[in-house]
Amino acid sequence: MQAIVFIGIQASGKSTFYSQRFFQTHVRINLDMLKTRHREKRLLETCLEIAQPFVVDNTNPTPEERKRYIEPAKERGFKIIGYYFESKIADSIRRDRNRPPKQQIPEKGIRGTYARLIIPIYAEGFDELYYVRLLPEREFIVEKWVSKI
């Protein structure tokens, strides 16, 4: 049973990565899609109850925000895996501008998330951590986590 937590600013490739790597095997928990924390919590609880692997496809910039998923999943015996997405403001803003207008995020929002972004550490409860870089043509390089990036 896997609980996967994505970490990274908006437009860093998280949702595309989910679609390419986990769509067939893991439920996607995404606040943009679910709209409320209550719905998100209910879906998380259901995944935990039925031992369904899931991916939290949100920005999750701080340990406090990641904790809401890590602690209950750890208590249920899930393996906790984190994917940190390379977060470069200029690249994310450029990619965001290529989205349909209704899906775009204000630049202020991207910068605000970046300002709150704290690099994950194993002590948060992760069993595995990975560093993900988005290349042109929606290709990804995934590297095992090292203490220094």
N, C-alpha and C positions, 0 to 999 in steps of 0.2 A: 504494500500500500504506500503510495507516494503522495505527499503534499508538496507541491512545487510553488514557490513564491518568487515572482518576478520583481525586480527592483530596477528602476530607471525612470528617467524623465519621459514626458510625453514625446511621441514620434521617434522613439529610439529603437523601434522594431519589435516590441513585445508581442503585440497581437499577431503580426505576421509570423513570428517565430512559433507562437502557439499553433497557428493554423498549419504550419509546415511539420511540426514535430509531435504535437500532442492531441490534435483534433480527434483522431481515431481512438484514443485510449483514456483521455482525461476530461472530466467535466471542467468547463471554463467558468470561473467565478470572476465577474467583472462588474464593478460598480457602475460604469457608464451604461452597461446593458440592463442591469437590474434596477437602477435608479435610486434605490433607498438602502440604507444600512440594514434595515429590518429584513428586506428580501435577501440581501447578501448573507446575513446571519442564518436565515432559514435554509438557504441552499448549502451553506457550509455545514450546518448541523446535520442535514440529510446525508451529505457525502460522508461525514464522520460516522454516522449511525449505520450506514449500509456498507462501509469500508470501500467507498468509491474513490479511486485516485482522482485528484483535482489539481488545477493550476489556478493560482490567484493572479490574474492578469490586470493588476493595478500598478500605480507608480510605486507604492510602498516605500517612500523615501526615508522613513525613520524606524529605528528599532521598535518604538512604541506602536507604530502602525503595523509592523510585521508580527508583533507579539500576538495580536488578536487572532491570527491564523496558526502560528507556530505552537503556542501553548496547548490549545485544545487538540490539535492534530497529534502532538507528541504524547499527550495523555491517552490517546486512542491507539498508540503504537504505530503511527505513520512514520515513514522515513521522510525527513524534512530536507528538501533540496532547494537551494537558492540559485537563481540566475541573475547576475548583475549585468545590466546592459550598459555598454559604453555610452556615456552621457555627455555629448558635446552640444552646447547650446546652439551654435550656428548651424550644425548639421540637422538638428531636430527642427529648428525653425524653417529651414529650407524644405525638409521633407513634409512638414506640416502644411506649408503653403501649396504643396502638390495634392493635398487631400481635397475632396469635395468641400465647398464652403461650409456646409452644415456640420461637417466633422472637424473643422479647424479649431484649434485652441488659441486663445489670445496669447501673444508673445509674453505678456506679463505673467500668465499662468505657467508657462514653461520655465521662465526665469525664477518664478517663485518656488516651484518644485525643486529646481536645481539648487537654490539657496538652502533648502531644507535637507537635501540629499546627504545621507550618512552611509558610508561604505559598510556593507554587512560584515559581520565577524562570526566565526563558529560559535562563540559563547552565547549568541542569541538563541541557540538551539538547532542550528543547521547541522545535518550529518554530512552534507556535501555542498560545495559552493563552486560555481562556474562563472567565468567572465565571457561575455558575448559581445562580439563586434559585428555590426551590420556592414556588409560590403555592397557595392553597386549590384544591381539586378536582384536585390532581395536575397542575397546569399549571406550566410552567417559563418563566422569562425567562433568555435566554442573551445575555451581553454580551461583546464582545471585551475581552480583558484590558488593564487599564491598570496602571501601576506602583503606584499608590495605590488602595486599595479604599475 
